[in-house]
Amino acid sequence: MRLAVIACFLNEEAYLPTFLQSLVAQTREPDRMLLVDDGSSDGSLRLAQEFAQRRPWVRVLSRSRRPAERDRLARAAELEAFCWAVEQLDIAWDVVAKLDADLRLSTDTFAELERRLEADPKLGIAGADQSIIAPDGSHVRERCPVNHVRGSTKFYRRACFEQVFPMPFRLGWDTSDEVRARMHGWRTQSFSMPAGDPIHLRPTATQDGAVRGHRRNGVAAYAYGAAPWWVLLGGARRIGEQPRIVGGLNFIAGWLTAALRSDPRADADQRAFLAREHRERLRRALSRSTTR
């Protein structure tokens, strides 16, 4: 199985050295590693180039700087950079991975996910469970439904990738890709790594503030096709998370704002498929709660 790994980054000078060291420590070296600078203004590109000098399996690509944006994540610029990088691959790959550069990977991340993909021919998208570092220094696993793979560690089987992409560059892409994969009969799943969780050095959706992150997640939920009842349940579940109450309310507000603006969203087939999945998840959750 030929593995191509792509990590796109923008001004990640603070986290990139840790990420690069975790690449060196992998027990399974990728067949091709692309480090893609997406227009950094700090020292990120220099760090990537220095890293690649002594490693023939690594290539560095650089994209031009773009004008400053109010919210770069709103149009999924990282997905655009990743898809552009896939087109630059110079090997015949079987699996392509999208990684964030603010991770500290466990040493067996590549080997374990390759093993999972080899063991299950219907596994189309795989990823690793991740943890964050709490204020007291402990590691806390980020919540992740079993059939969801976070955008920071996406390993795509080629046949699945070619059925799912191209897709629109917009918020919610990292759920839409999985729904589309499952609509084609693929499985999507995150797994625990035997050597421990990769560490997300910057917790998910906190790049520019947790409150804004919750609101952005609500906009994403509208884009990938979540129904109003599911969004209300999601908002209620987030009430206890930091920032308490405000986070859940902003998640709901993000969905409502997108609906009022008539933002682009998933087509009717994807929305119907997702609604069936959500109803089944709710049914199972209620069944578990009544049998305890």
Residue pairs with C-beta under 8 A, 6 or more apart in sequence:
1 94
1 95
1 114
1 117
1 118
2 31
2 91
2 92
2 93
2 94
2 95
3 28
3 30
3 31
3 32
3 93
3 94
3 95
3 96
3 97
3 110
3 114
4 30
4 31
4 32
4 33
4 34
4 89
4 91
4 93
4 95
4 96
4 97
5 30
5 32
5 33
5 34
5 96
5 97
5 99
5 110
6 33
6 34
6 36
6 82
6 85
6 86
6 96
6 97
6 98
6 99
7 19
7 33
7 34
7 35
7 36
7 98
7 99
7 100
7 101
8 36
8 38
8 78
8 81
8 82
8 85
8 98
8 101
9 16
9 35
9 36
9 37
9 38
9 40
9 44
9 48
9 100
9 101
10 37
10 38
10 39
10 40
10 44
10 72
10 77
10 78
11 40
11 41
11 42
11 44
12 19
12 40
12 42
12 44
12 101
12 102
13 40
13 42
13 43
13 44
13 47
15 101
15 102
15 103
15 201
15 202
16 44
16 47
16 48
16 101
17 47
18 104
18 201
19 99
19 101
19 102
19 103
19 104
19 105
20 47
20 48
20 51
22 103
22 104
22 105
22 106
22 107
22 198
23 33
23 105
25 105
25 107
26 105
26 107
26 108
26 109
26 110
26 111
27 107
27 108
27 110
27 111
28 108
28 110
28 111
28 114
29 57
29 110
30 57
30 97
30 110
31 57
31 91
31 93
32 57
32 59
32 89
32 90
32 91
32 93
33 55
33 57
33 58
33 59
34 58
34 59
34 60
34 61
34 85
34 88
34 89
35 48
35 51
35 52
35 58
35 59
35 60
35 61
35 101
36 60
36 61
36 62
36 63
36 81
36 82
36 84
36 85
37 44
37 45
37 48
37 60
37 61
37 62
37 63
38 63
38 77
38 78
38 81
39 63
39 64
39 65
39 66
41 65
44 101
45 60
45 62
48 60
49 60
51 58
52 58
52 59
52 60
59 90
61 85
61 88
63 81
63 84
69 75
69 77
71 208
71 216
73 171
73 207
73 216
74 170
74 171
74 216
74 219
75 169
75 170
75 171
76 169
76 170
76 171
76 173
77 169
78 100
78 151
79 151
79 169
79 173
79 174
80 169
82 98
83 165
83 166
83 169
86 96
86 161
89 96
93 158
94 157
94 158
95 114
95 117
95 155
95 156
95 157
95 158
96 155
96 156
96 158
96 161
97 110
97 113
97 153
97 154
97 155
97 156
98 151
98 153
98 154
98 156
99 105
99 152
99 153
99 154
100 151
100 152
100 153
100 200
102 152
102 200
102 201
102 202
103 130
103 152
103 153
103 198
103 199
103 200
103 201
104 198
104 199
104 201
105 128
105 198
106 128
106 193
106 195
106 196
106 197
106 198
107 195
108 193
108 194
108 195
109 128
109 153
109 193
109 198
112 128
112 191
112 193
112 194
112 195
113 126
113 127
113 128
113 153
113 155
113 191
116 123
116 126
116 189
116 191
117 123
117 126
117 155
117 157
120 187
122 185
122 186
122 187
123 157
123 186
123 187
123 188
123 189
124 156
124 157
124 159
124 160
124 164
124 181
124 184
124 186
124 187
124 188
125 149
125 154
125 155
125 156
125 157
125 160
125 177
125 178
125 181
125 186
125 188
125 189
126 149
126 155
126 188
126 189
126 190
126 191
127 149
127 150
127 153
127 154
127 155
127 189
127 190
127 191
128 153
128 190
128 191
128 192
128 193
128 197
128 198
129 141
129 142
129 144
129 190
129 191
129 192
129 193
129 197
130 141
130 142
130 144
130 150
130 152
130 153
130 197
130 198
130 199
130 200
131 139
131 140
131 141
131 142
131 197
131 198
131 199
131 200
132 139
132 140
132 142
132 199
132 200
132 203
133 139
133 140
133 199
133 201
134 140
139 197
139 199
141 197
142 150
142 200
142 203
142 204
144 150
144 190
145 281
146 189
146 190
147 178
147 182
147 187
147 188
147 189
148 175
148 178
148 188
148 190
149 155
149 174
149 178
149 188
149 189
149 190
150 174
150 190
150 204
151 173
151 174
152 200
152 204
153 198
154 174
154 177
156 164
157 186
160 181
160 184
160 186
163 180
163 181
163 184
163 186
164 177
164 180
164 181
164 184
165 177
167 173
167 176
167 177
167 180
168 176
168 264
170 223
170 264
171 216
171 219
171 220
171 223
172 219
172 220
172 221
172 222
172 223
172 224
172 266
173 224
175 220
175 224
176 223
176 224
176 225
176 266
176 270
178 188
179 224
179 225
179 266
179 270
179 273
179 274
179 277
180 270
181 188
182 188
182 273
182 277
183 269
183 270
183 273
204 213
205 213
205 214
205 216
205 217
206 213
207 213
210 242
210 243
210 247
211 243
211 246
211 247
211 250
212 250
214 238
214 246
214 247
214 248
214 250
214 251
214 254
215 250
215 251
215 253
215 254
215 257
216 254
217 251
217 254
218 231
218 235
218 250
218 251
218 252
218 253
218 254
218 255
218 256
218 257
218 258
219 254
219 255
219 257
219 258
219 263
220 254
221 230
221 231
221 234
221 251
221 254
221 255
222 231
222 254
222 255
222 258
222 259
222 263
222 265
223 258
223 263
223 264
223 265
223 266
224 265
224 266
224 270
224 274
225 265
225 266
225 270
225 271
225 274
225 275
226 234
226 255
226 274
226 278
227 271
227 274
227 275
227 278
228 255
230 275
230 278
231 251
231 252
231 255
232 252
233 282
234 248
234 251
234 252
235 248
235 249
235 251
235 252
236 248
237 248
238 247
238 248
238 251
239 245
239 247
239 248
239 249
241 247
241 248
258 265
265 271
266 274
